[in-house]
Amino acid sequence: MSAVVLDRPDPAPPAKVPAPQRRWLPILWTLPPVLVVLGIAGYPILRVLTESTQTPTGRGTEVWTSVLGSAAFRDALWRTVTIAVCSTVGCLVLGTFLAIVLAFVPFPGSGLVGRLIDTILTLPSFLITLAFTFLYGTAGAVNALIAELTGATTPVIDFLTTPLGVILAEITFFTPFVVRPLLAAFAQLPREQLDVAASLGASPWRVLRQVVLPEAWPALAAGGSLVLLLTLNEFGIVLFTGAKGVITLPALIYTRGIVTFDLPGAAVLASVQVLLSLTLYLTYRFVFARFTRTRPKGD
């Protein structure tokens, strides 16, 4: 009886053990941008905080106590917050209206209007203040027309050097920061939802309230938060429009640091301004994260 020899396959070669990854490479790549950010943002903040503790006799909190307890600081802080909030509300109202019209109300020239709104984003803020001066200043076109029609010898319109003038100028300049995110959000809205809602007999106002606006809340929150941050730190419009009649925190920092050369006092005010901005930004991120996390996926 002959033996049957079965061919056995050659044993598989041993698997190669992957070489251990060099864990220091990610750190090496991350280190340069971190150092750049610390140099650009961290050092100025640290320098301002250090300067704010400088006193004639050394280091201390006397400057903080003096500045924060002054009536000028309280008035500037209240005026800054008031102007920023009013400007943001105005931008949200006007921006939402413009975005709805441009997205859902077709009319000849809508594309041109959209491009003009985008163009405002590229302009410096002082151009808006110059336009306001030419139109509504004491020697502007509107007052000249009113004087021609009524024979008035004194300017009828005189609000540029008041908080109202600053608010109107900021609404004009910052409204595109609300319009653009809303238009992007409206472009992502499925048209089938609008058609189904209309076919079920929903009025345009109900479709707008129950279908369109719920989809636009994240974009509205993002645009409004950005406008609030920008208006809180706005200096050019206040300087050109409000002049000496409106003193906000940025204007007060400019006065303390450049005009009177009170660098410790200006550093204290700048520290408060940075704290306000960071607090607002972190609050926005927290609220926005909770809103997007708790929002149902089917909405």
SULKA-V59612 format. One record per residue. N is the residue number from 0. RES is the residue in three letters. SS is DSSP state (a for helix, b for strand, c for the rest). PHI is phi in whole degrees, -180 to 180 (NA if undefined). D_FIRST is the distance of its C-alpha to the first C-alpha in Angstrom with 2 decimals. Layout:
N_RES_SS_PHI_D_FIRST / N_RES_SS_PHI_D_FIRST
This chain:
0_MET_c_NA_0.00 / 1_SER_c_-81_3.73 / 2_ALA_c_-82_6.52 / 3_VAL_c_-96_9.31 / 4_VAL_c_-101_12.60 / 5_LEU_c_-93_15.66 / 6_ASP_c_-75_18.99 / 7_ARG_c_-101_21.59 / 8_PRO_c_-66_25.21 / 9_ASP_c_-64_27.56 / 10_PRO_c_-63_29.64 / 11_ALA_c_-67_33.06 / 12_PRO_c_-66_35.91 / 13_PRO_c_-62_38.17 / 14_ALA_c_-65_41.10 / 15_LYS_c_-75_44.35 / 16_VAL_c_-79_46.85 / 17_PRO_c_-60_50.11 / 18_ALA_c_-66_52.91 / 19_PRO_c_-60_55.56 / 20_GLN_c_-68_58.36 / 21_ARG_c_-82_61.66 / 22_ARG_c_-72_63.75 / 23_TRP_a_-82_66.94 / 24_LEU_a_-65_66.77 / 25_PRO_a_-59_67.99 / 26_ILE_a_-66_70.76 / 27_LEU_a_-65_71.73 / 28_TRP_a_-74_71.98 / 29_THR_a_-82_73.93 / 30_LEU_a_-60_76.38 / 31_PRO_a_-59_78.54 / 32_PRO_a_-64_79.41 / 33_VAL_a_-64_80.10 / 34_LEU_a_-65_82.47 / 35_VAL_a_-65_84.15 / 36_VAL_a_-63_84.71 / 37_LEU_a_-64_86.06 / 38_GLY_a_-72_88.37 / 39_ILE_a_-80_89.64 / 40_ALA_a_-104_89.96 / 41_GLY_a_-70_89.67 / 42_TYR_a_-63_92.13 / 43_PRO_a_-59_95.03 / 44_ILE_a_-65_94.69 / 45_LEU_a_-63_94.59 / 46_ARG_a_-66_97.57 / 47_VAL_a_-66_99.56 / 48_LEU_a_-62_98.84 / 49_THR_a_-66_99.92 / 50_GLU_a_-67_103.09 / 51_SER_a_-70_103.96 / 52_THR_c_-99_104.38 / 53_GLN_b_-79_106.72 / 54_THR_b_-127_110.21 / 55_PRO_c_-59_113.26 / 56_THR_c_-105_112.56 / 57_GLY_b_139_108.78 / 58_ARG_b_-108_106.00 / 59_GLY_c_177_106.54 / 60_THR_c_-107_106.53 / 61_GLU_a_-63_110.21 / 62_VAL_a_-66_109.55 / 63_TRP_a_-60_107.12 / 64_THR_a_-64_109.69 / 65_SER_a_-67_112.48 / 66_VAL_a_-71_110.62 / 67_LEU_a_-68_108.90 / 68_GLY_c_-91_112.17 / 69_SER_c_-84_114.23 / 70_ALA_a_-69_115.47 / 71_ALA_a_-63_114.43 / 72_PHE_a_-66_110.77 / 73_ARG_a_-62_110.89 / 74_ASP_a_-65_112.62 / 75_ALA_a_-66_110.22 / 76_LEU_a_-64_107.16 / 77_TRP_a_-62_108.48 / 78_ARG_a_-67_109.46 / 79_THR_a_-63_106.07 / 80_VAL_a_-66_104.11 / 81_THR_a_-63_106.55 / 82_ILE_a_-64_106.44 / 83_ALA_a_-64_102.63 / 84_VAL_a_-67_102.15 / 85_CYS_a_-63_104.78 / 86_SER_a_-65_103.40 / 87_THR_a_-66_99.85 / 88_VAL_a_-61_100.98 / 89_GLY_a_-62_102.92 / 90_CYS_a_-65_99.96 / 91_LEU_a_-65_97.67 / 92_VAL_a_-67_100.15 / 93_LEU_a_-67_101.03 / 94_GLY_a_-66_97.49 / 95_THR_a_-64_96.02 / 96_PHE_a_-62_98.70 / 97_LEU_a_-64_98.17 / 98_ALA_a_-66_94.38 / 99_ILE_a_-65_94.59 / 100_VAL_a_-64_97.09 / 101_LEU_a_-67_95.08 / 102_ALA_a_-88_91.78 / 103_PHE_a_-124_92.90 / 104_VAL_c_-119_96.34 / 105_PRO_c_-67_96.02 / 106_PHE_c_-152_99.22 / 107_PRO_c_-62_100.15 / 108_GLY_c_90_99.80 / 109_SER_a_-64_97.38 / 110_GLY_a_-63_95.11 / 111_LEU_a_-65_98.08 / 112_VAL_a_-63_99.04 / 113_GLY_a_-62_95.53 / 114_ARG_a_-68_95.66 / 115_LEU_a_-65_99.08 / 116_ILE_a_-64_97.79 / 117_ASP_a_-65_94.94 / 118_THR_a_-64_97.50 / 119_ILE_a_-60_99.33 / 120_LEU_c_-64_96.25 / 121_THR_c_-91_96.76 / 122_LEU_c_-91_100.46 / 123_PRO_c_-70_101.97 / 124_SER_a_-67_103.67 / 125_PHE_a_-69_107.10 / 126_LEU_a_-66_107.31 / 127_ILE_a_-65_107.37 / 128_THR_a_-67_110.18 / 129_LEU_a_-66_112.13 / 130_ALA_a_-63_111.75 / 131_PHE_a_-63_113.00 / 132_THR_a_-66_115.94 / 133_PHE_a_-66_116.88 / 134_LEU_a_-89_116.67 / 135_TYR_a_-113_117.86 / 136_GLY_c_-67_119.68 / 137_THR_c_-61_123.39 / 138_ALA_c_-112_123.98 / 139_GLY_c_-80_120.99 / 140_ALA_a_-66_120.91 / 141_VAL_a_-67_120.92 / 142_ASN_a_-66_123.96 / 143_ALA_a_-66_125.70 / 144_LEU_a_-67_125.14 / 145_ILE_a_-63_126.40 / 146_ALA_a_-64_129.44 / 147_GLU_a_-68_130.13 / 148_LEU_a_-83_129.96 / 149_THR_a_-106_131.73 / 150_GLY_c_77_133.86 / 151_ALA_c_-67_132.40 / 152_THR_c_-99_133.34 / 153_THR_c_-116_130.69 / 154_PRO_c_-60_126.91 / 155_VAL_c_-79_125.84 / 156_ILE_c_-102_122.14 / 157_ASP_c_-150_121.56 / 158_PHE_c_-126_118.22 / 159_LEU_c_-65_116.29 / 160_THR_c_-91_117.23 / 161_THR_c_-115_116.19 / 162_PRO_a_-56_112.80 / 163_LEU_a_-62_112.84 / 164_GLY_a_-62_112.94 / 165_VAL_a_-65_109.94 / 166_ILE_a_-63_107.99 / 167_LEU_a_-63_108.71 / 168_ALA_a_-66_107.75 / 169_GLU_a_-69_104.48 / 170_ILE_a_-62_103.66 / 171_THR_a_-63_104.28 / 172_PHE_a_-81_102.11 / 173_PHE_a_-97_99.17 / 174_THR_c_-58_98.73 / 175_PRO_a_-57_96.19 / 176_PHE_a_-70_93.87 / 177_VAL_a_-96_93.68 / 178_VAL_a_-64_93.68 / 179_ARG_a_-63_90.69 / 180_PRO_a_-63_88.13 / 181_LEU_a_-67_89.38 / 182_LEU_a_-63_88.99 / 183_ALA_a_-65_85.42 / 184_ALA_a_-68_84.73 / 185_PHE_a_-65_86.39 / 186_ALA_a_-67_84.30 / 187_GLN_c_-85_81.11 / 188_LEU_c_-75_82.50 / 189_PRO_c_-62_80.76 / 190_ARG_a_-66_83.35 / 191_GLU_a_-63_81.65 / 192_GLN_a_-63_82.92 / 193_LEU_a_-66_86.45 / 194_ASP_a_-66_86.18 / 195_VAL_a_-66_84.80 / 196_ALA_a_-63_87.52 / 197_ALA_a_-69_90.19 / 198_SER_a_-68_88.86 / 199_LEU_c_-83_89.10 / 200_GLY_c_93_92.80 / 201_ALA_c_-73_92.84 / 202_SER_c_-72_95.89 / 203_PRO_a_-57_95.55 / 204_TRP_a_-66_96.74 / 205_ARG_a_-70_94.13 / 206_VAL_a_-62_91.36 / 207_LEU_a_-64_92.60 / 208_ARG_a_-76_92.81 / 209_GLN_a_-103_89.57 / 210_VAL_a_-116_87.23 / 211_VAL_a_-78_88.41 / 212_LEU_a_-63_89.81 / 213_PRO_a_-58_86.91 / 214_GLU_a_-74_84.62 / 215_ALA_a_-97_87.14 / 216_TRP_a_-59_87.65 / 217_PRO_a_-60_85.21 / 218_ALA_a_-66_86.82 / 219_LEU_a_-66_90.27 / 220_ALA_a_-66_89.51 / 221_ALA_a_-66_88.16 / 222_GLY_a_-65_91.16 / 223_GLY_a_-65_93.66 / 224_SER_a_-66_92.23 / 225_LEU_a_-64_92.30 / 226_VAL_a_-63_95.90 / 227_LEU_a_-63_96.89 / 228_LEU_a_-65_95.48 / 229_LEU_a_-68_97.18 / 230_THR_a_-71_100.54 / 231_LEU_a_-65_100.44 / 232_ASN_c_-107_100.30 / 233_GLU_c_-69_102.42 / 234_PHE_c_-125_105.18 / 235_GLY_a_-62_106.18 / 236_ILE_a_-66_107.39 / 237_VAL_a_-64_109.26 / 238_LEU_a_-67_110.89 / 239_PHE_a_-82_111.98 / 240_THR_a_-94_112.80 / 241_GLY_a_-71_113.83 / 242_ALA_a_53_115.63 / 243_LYS_a_-84_117.51 / 244_GLY_a_-81_117.68 / 245_VAL_c_-130_114.02 / 246_ILE_c_-113_112.54 / 247_THR_c_-102_108.84 / 248_LEU_a_-59_106.61 / 249_PRO_a_-59_105.53 / 250_ALA_a_-67_109.20 / 251_LEU_a_-69_110.23 / 252_ILE_a_-62_107.57 / 253_TYR_a_-62_109.00 / 254_THR_a_-65_112.53 / 255_ARG_a_-67_111.68 / 256_GLY_a_-85_109.56 / 257_ILE_a_-103_111.35 / 258_VAL_a_-79_114.91 / 259_THR_c_-94_115.79 / 260_PHE_c_57_113.07 / 261_ASP_c_-96_112.10 / 262_LEU_a_-66_108.50 / 263_PRO_a_-62_107.67 / 264_GLY_a_-64_109.05 / 265_ALA_a_-64_107.16 / 266_ALA_a_-66_103.97 / 267_VAL_a_-63_104.44 / 268_LEU_a_-64_104.90 / 269_ALA_a_-65_101.88 / 270_SER_a_-64_99.76 / 271_VAL_a_-64_100.87 / 272_GLN_a_-63_100.09 / 273_VAL_a_-64_96.56 / 274_LEU_a_-63_96.04 / 275_LEU_a_-62_97.20 / 276_SER_a_-64_94.90 / 277_LEU_a_-66_91.82 / 278_THR_a_-64_92.57 / 279_LEU_a_-64_92.98 / 280_TYR_a_-65_89.77 / 281_LEU_a_-66_87.71 / 282_THR_a_-64_89.28 / 283_TYR_a_-61_88.43 / 284_ARG_a_-63_84.79 / 285_PHE_a_-66_84.53 / 286_VAL_a_-65_86.17 / 287_PHE_a_-66_84.27 / 288_ALA_a_-65_80.91 / 289_ARG_a_-66_81.71 / 290_PHE_a_-66_82.91 / 291_THR_a_-72_79.79 / 292_ARG_a_-78_77.50 / 293_THR_a_-89_79.21 / 294_ARG_c_-74_79.75 / 295_PRO_c_-61_77.56 / 296_LYS_c_-67_75.01 / 297_GLY_c_-79_76.05 / 298_ASP_c_-70_79.68
